[in-house]
Amino acid sequence: MKEDWKERINRKTITISIIVTILVATFITMIVVYYSNREVREWIDKNIFQKEVMQDKVSTIELKENENANIHAFSKYIGVQNKNKFTIYGSMGNIEKTLEIEISNPIFNSANRFLVIAEKKGKKVYFITDKEITWETEIEGNISQVHVNKNGYVAIVITDTSYKTIIAMYNPEGVPLFKTYLSSTRTADIAISNDNKYLAIAEVDTSGTIIQSNIKVFSIEKASSDQTDSLESTYQSEPDKLITNIRYQDKNKLICMYTDSIHMIENKQDTVLIDNKNKKMIFQSVELNNCVIGIEEKSSGLFTADSIVNIINIENKGTKEYIVNAVSKEIYTYGNRIALNLGTEIEFINTDGWLVKRYIAKQEITNIVVSDSIAGIIYRDRIEIINL
């Protein structure tokens, strides 16, 4: 009896071991096939992971037709500015908060849980943390651009004063820190470092026969006490290169986007990350976390073309490739999310080069807003919500 009992235990143990081994082998095989076989990955994404969503299967925010609503995605919310009210909606289309924001033509900028709303070519600025107004102010001159970093430091670009441009800095409590004055150049973009130490200003000088783009980096600490000694460094581009965007990444890497390339400035060294020469580059962006992207159009047939998305990690310079069998009409980037507008479809991918969601519509898509965790597909009478 004792031997029979031991034999049954051994058989049961062997059977369980075999089943576990088969399951592990199957799981590993599925992972390998998922990573290596695009057709299998498409089927699994659609039928198992449910990454494909249809237009009539999502939550919506109703909009009144013929009203001039301005929409922005930030954090896990979608905000709608209309008639001096900023209504904040959650992921199911429910109203979470309504704020009094006396702005009719807003410009937005957000990072982390912070959102800045300013009156374009106006004077009012509102700073929102999560769903509450933390501070507000009015400035002298007209606002052309705002920027907030992930810790809540704010820079405001002001024009139409006695200077060509003024950049005003504020801390997260709304306390003015300093102002920087530019007498002859146009500001293309601004960026605040993630450690709150530096303000970078991309400026374009068009006064001569050729365009000259420069980047000036100021010490925020020095400028707050003595602005005359706050300039840390100046970087001058090659002649006739037009700078369009700059963004600070971790470890004070400053990413600079020109019309024909993307560069990284680190420890005062300029490195080319993307060069568009001899490429049909249709889009590029630096508005991502520690990554940049370039999207190249390549012919795939007599009348067809693919969009090749190259995602470059600025830490290790590694490249991830994502291929779309269509030409992208527009792209939207934020944090770790990349949205590709393909006309009646949008593919949301992450910076690792994997599909997050695919949205399929019955009509042409003309505008979307996106953050790390939520996206809004904007139509005339509604916003359709995609949770990422």
C-alpha positions in Angstrom: 0.0 0.0 0.0 2.8 2.4 0.9 4.6 1.7 -2.3 1.4 2.2 -4.3 0.8 5.5 -2.6 4.4 6.7 -3.4 4.0 5.6 -7.0 0.8 7.6 -7.3 2.5 10.6 -5.9 5.4 10.3 -8.3 3.1 9.9 -11.2 1.2 13.0 -10.2 4.4 15.0 -9.7 5.7 13.9 -13.2 2.3 14.7 -14.8 2.3 18.2 -13.2 5.9 18.7 -14.3 5.1 17.8 -17.8 2.1 20.1 -18.0 4.0 23.0 -16.5 6.9 22.4 -19.0 4.4 22.3 -21.9 2.7 25.5 -20.7 6.1 27.3 -20.2 7.3 26.1 -23.7 4.0 27.2 -25.3 4.2 30.6 -23.6 7.8 31.2 -24.7 6.9 30.1 -28.2 4.0 32.5 -28.3 6.3 35.4 -27.1 8.9 34.6 -29.7 6.3 34.3 -32.5 4.6 37.6 -31.3 7.9 39.5 -31.5 9.0 38.0 -34.8 5.9 37.5 -36.9 4.0 40.6 -37.7 0.8 38.9 -39.0 0.6 36.8 -35.8 1.2 40.0 -33.7 -1.6 41.8 -35.5 -4.0 38.9 -34.8 -3.1 38.7 -31.1 -3.3 42.5 -30.7 -6.8 42.5 -32.2 -8.4 39.3 -30.9 -6.6 38.7 -27.5 -5.3 42.0 -26.3 -8.3 43.9 -27.7 -6.1 46.8 -28.9 -8.4 47.6 -31.7 -11.4 49.9 -30.8 -14.2 51.0 -33.1 -15.7 54.5 -33.3 -19.1 53.5 -31.9 -17.6 51.6 -28.9 -15.9 54.4 -27.0 -17.0 57.0 -24.4 -17.8 60.4 -25.7 -18.0 64.1 -24.6 -20.8 65.9 -26.3 -20.1 69.3 -27.9 -22.6 71.9 -29.0 -22.3 72.6 -32.7 -21.0 76.0 -33.9 -19.4 76.7 -30.5 -15.8 77.6 -30.4 -14.5 75.0 -28.0 -10.7 74.6 -27.4 -9.6 71.2 -26.3 -6.5 69.8 -24.6 -5.5 66.5 -23.1 -3.4 66.6 -19.9 -2.5 64.0 -17.3 -5.6 61.6 -17.2 -8.1 64.3 -18.3 -9.5 66.1 -21.3 -10.2 69.8 -20.8 -12.6 71.8 -22.9 -12.3 75.7 -22.8 -15.5 77.5 -23.9 -17.1 80.7 -22.9 -14.7 81.4 -20.0 -15.3 78.0 -18.5 -12.7 75.1 -18.5 -14.5 71.8 -18.1 -12.4 68.8 -17.0 -13.6 65.4 -18.1 -12.5 62.0 -16.9 -11.8 58.8 -18.9 -15.5 57.9 -19.1 -16.6 61.3 -20.4 -17.8 62.4 -16.9 -17.4 66.0 -15.7 -14.8 66.0 -13.0 -14.5 69.8 -12.5 -15.5 73.1 -14.0 -13.1 76.1 -13.5 -13.7 79.8 -14.3 -11.0 80.6 -16.9 -11.5 84.1 -18.5 -9.8 83.3 -21.7 -11.3 83.1 -25.2 -8.3 82.2 -27.4 -6.2 79.8 -25.3 -2.8 78.3 -25.7 -2.0 75.3 -23.6 1.1 73.6 -22.3 1.2 70.7 -19.9 3.7 68.4 -18.1 3.1 65.8 -15.4 0.1 67.0 -13.4 0.5 70.7 -14.4 -1.3 72.7 -17.0 -0.8 76.3 -18.1 -3.5 78.1 -20.0 -2.8 81.6 -21.5 -4.6 84.0 -23.7 -2.9 84.0 -27.1 -1.9 87.6 -27.9 -3.4 88.5 -24.5 -2.4 89.0 -20.9 -4.0 86.4 -18.7 -2.3 83.2 -17.5 -3.7 80.4 -15.4 -1.7 77.6 -13.7 -3.6 74.4 -12.9 -2.4 71.6 -10.7 -4.5 68.4 -11.2 -8.0 70.0 -11.3 -7.4 73.2 -9.3 -6.2 76.7 -10.2 -3.0 77.2 -8.2 -2.2 80.7 -9.4 -3.1 83.2 -12.1 -1.6 86.5 -13.2 -1.6 89.2 -15.9 1.4 90.3 -17.8 2.4 93.4 -19.7 2.6 92.8 -23.4 1.1 90.0 -25.4 1.6 86.3 -24.8 2.9 84.2 -27.7 4.0 81.0 -26.0 4.0 79.3 -22.6 6.0 76.3 -21.3 5.9 74.3 -18.1 8.3 71.7 -16.9 7.4 68.5 -15.0 8.0 70.3 -11.6 5.8 73.2 -12.3 8.3 75.9 -13.4 6.8 78.2 -16.0 8.3 80.3 -18.8 6.1 82.8 -20.8 7.2 84.4 -24.1 6.0 88.0 -24.3 6.0 90.2 -27.5 4.8 93.6 -28.6 6.8 95.6 -26.0 9.8 97.9 -26.4 11.8 94.7 -26.8 11.5 92.1 -29.6 10.8 89.4 -27.0 10.7 89.0 -23.2 10.8 85.7 -21.4 9.3 85.7 -17.9 10.0 82.9 -15.4 7.8 81.8 -12.5 8.2 79.2 -9.8 5.4 76.6 -9.1 3.8 79.0 -6.6 3.5 81.7 -9.2 6.3 83.9 -7.8 8.1 85.8 -10.6 11.8 84.8 -10.7 13.3 86.9 -13.5 12.8 88.3 -17.0 15.1 87.9 -20.0 15.1 90.5 -22.8 15.9 89.9 -26.5 16.2 93.0 -28.5 16.7 91.8 -32.1 15.9 88.1 -32.5 12.7 86.0 -32.7 12.1 83.3 -30.2 11.4 79.9 -31.8 11.0 77.9 -28.7 11.8 77.7 -24.9 12.6 74.8 -22.5 13.2 74.4 -18.8 15.4 71.6 -17.6 13.9 68.7 -15.6 16.0 69.7 -12.5 14.8 73.4 -12.7 18.4 74.6 -13.2 18.4 75.9 -16.8 16.2 77.9 -19.2 17.1 77.4 -22.9 15.9 79.8 -25.5 16.0 79.0 -29.2 16.2 82.2 -31.2 16.3 83.0 -34.9 18.0 86.0 -36.4 16.6 86.9 -39.8 18.1 90.4 -40.0 20.9 89.3 -42.3 21.0 87.7 -45.8 21.0 84.2 -44.2 19.0 82.7 -41.3 21.0 82.2 -38.1 19.7 80.0 -35.4 21.1 80.2 -31.9 20.4 78.6 -28.5 21.1 80.4 -25.3 21.2 78.6 -21.9 20.6 80.6 -18.7 21.1 79.6 -15.1 17.8 80.0 -13.4 19.4 80.4 -10.0 21.8 83.1 -11.2 19.2 84.9 -13.1 16.9 85.1 -10.1 19.6 87.1 -8.2 21.7 88.7 -10.9 20.5 88.5 -14.5 23.6 90.2 -15.9 25.7 87.1 -15.0 23.2 84.3 -15.8 24.1 83.3 -19.4 25.8 79.9 -19.2 26.4 79.1 -22.8 25.5 79.9 -26.4 25.3 77.4 -29.3 25.3 78.6 -32.8 24.0 76.4 -35.6 25.3 76.2 -39.1 24.2 79.1 -41.3 20.7 78.7 -42.9 19.6 76.0 -40.5 16.1 76.9 -39.1 15.5 75.7 -35.5 11.8 74.9 -34.7 11.7 73.1 -31.3 13.9 72.4 -28.3 13.2 70.2 -25.3 15.2 69.2 -22.2 15.4 65.5 -21.4 16.9 63.8 -18.4 20.5 64.6 -17.3 20.1 68.0 -18.9 20.3 66.7 -22.5 19.0 69.5 -24.7 17.3 68.2 -27.8 17.2 70.6 -30.8 15.0 70.1 -33.8 15.8 71.9 -37.1 13.8 71.6 -40.3 16.4 69.1 -41.7 17.8 67.4 -38.6 17.6 66.7 -34.9 20.6 67.3 -32.6 21.5 66.7 -29.0 23.6 69.0 -26.9 25.2 67.2 -23.9 28.2 68.5 -21.9 28.6 71.2 -24.5 28.9 68.6 -27.3 26.6 68.7 -30.3 25.6 65.3 -31.6 23.4 64.6 -34.7 20.6 62.2 -33.9 18.6 62.4 -37.1 19.8 63.7 -40.5 17.2 64.1 -43.2 19.5 64.3 -46.1 18.5 62.0 -49.0 15.4 60.9 -47.1 11.7 61.6 -47.7 11.1 62.6 -44.1 7.5 63.6 -43.5 7.5 64.2 -39.8 9.8 64.4 -36.8 9.4 65.2 -33.1 11.3 65.8 -29.9 8.2 66.0 -27.7 8.8 62.6 -26.0 10.5 61.3 -22.9 14.2 60.6 -23.7 13.4 59.7 -27.3 13.1 61.5 -30.7 11.4 60.2 -33.8 11.6 60.6 -37.5 9.0 59.3 -39.9 10.1 58.5 -43.4 7.9 57.7 -46.3 9.0 54.8 -48.4 7.5 53.4 -51.6 6.0 49.9 -51.1 4.4 49.5 -54.6 3.5 51.3 -57.7 0.8 53.5 -56.0 1.5 52.7 -52.3 3.9 53.8 -49.6 4.7 52.9 -46.0 5.5 55.2 -43.1 8.7 54.0 -41.3 8.7 55.3 -37.8 12.3 55.4 -36.3 12.3 55.9 -32.6 15.8 56.8 -31.3 16.6 56.4 -27.6 18.9 59.3 -26.7 20.5 57.4 -23.8 21.9 54.5 -25.8 21.3 55.8 -29.3 19.4 52.5 -30.1 16.7 52.7 -32.7 13.3 51.0 -32.7 11.4 50.7 -36.0 7.6 50.6 -36.4 6.1 50.2 -39.9 2.7 51.4 -41.0 1.3 50.3 -44.3 0.0 53.8 -45.1 1.2 57.4 -45.3 0.8 59.3 -42.1 -1.2 62.5 -42.5 -0.3 63.9 -39.1 1.5 62.9 -35.9 0.9 63.8 -32.2 3.5 63.1 -29.5 3.5 63.3 -25.8 5.6 61.6 -23.1 5.8 57.9 -24.2 3.0 58.1 -26.7 3.1 58.6 -30.5 -0.2 58.9 -32.4 -0.2 58.4 -36.2 -3.2 59.8 -38.1 -3.8 57.6 -41.1 -7.0 59.2 -42.3 -9.8 57.1 -40.9 -7.5 55.2 -38.4 -5.2 56.3 -35.7 -2.4 54.0 -34.4 -1.1 54.8 -30.9 2.3 53.4 -30.3 4.8 53.7 -27.4 8.4 54.7 -27.5 9.4 51.0 -27.4 7.8 50.6 -30.9 4.8 48.6 -29.9 1.1 49.2 -30.7 -0.9 50.5 -27.7 -4.3 51.1 -29.4 -5.7 51.2 -32.9 -8.8 53.5 -33.4 -10.9 52.9 -36.4 -13.4 55.6 -37.5 -16.2 55.8 -40.1 -15.1 59.2 -41.3 -11.9 61.3 -41.8 -10.1 62.2 -38.6 -8.9 65.8 -38.6 -7.8 66.6 -35.1 -6.8 64.8 -31.9 -5.3 65.6 -28.5 -3.1 63.1 -26.6 -1.4 62.7 -23.2 0.4 59.6 -21.7 -2.9 58.0 -20.6 -5.7 59.5 -22.6 -6.5 60.7 -26.1 -9.5 62.6 -27.6 -10.6 62.3 -31.2 -12.2 65.6 -32.0 -15.3 65.9 -34.2 -17.7 68.8 -34.8 -20.2 67.7 -32.2 -18.3 65.4 -29.9 -14.9 64.1 -28.5 -14.4 60.4 -28.5 -12.2 59.2 -25.7 -9.4 56.6 -26.0 -7.9 55.3 -22.8 -4.2 54.5 -23.4 
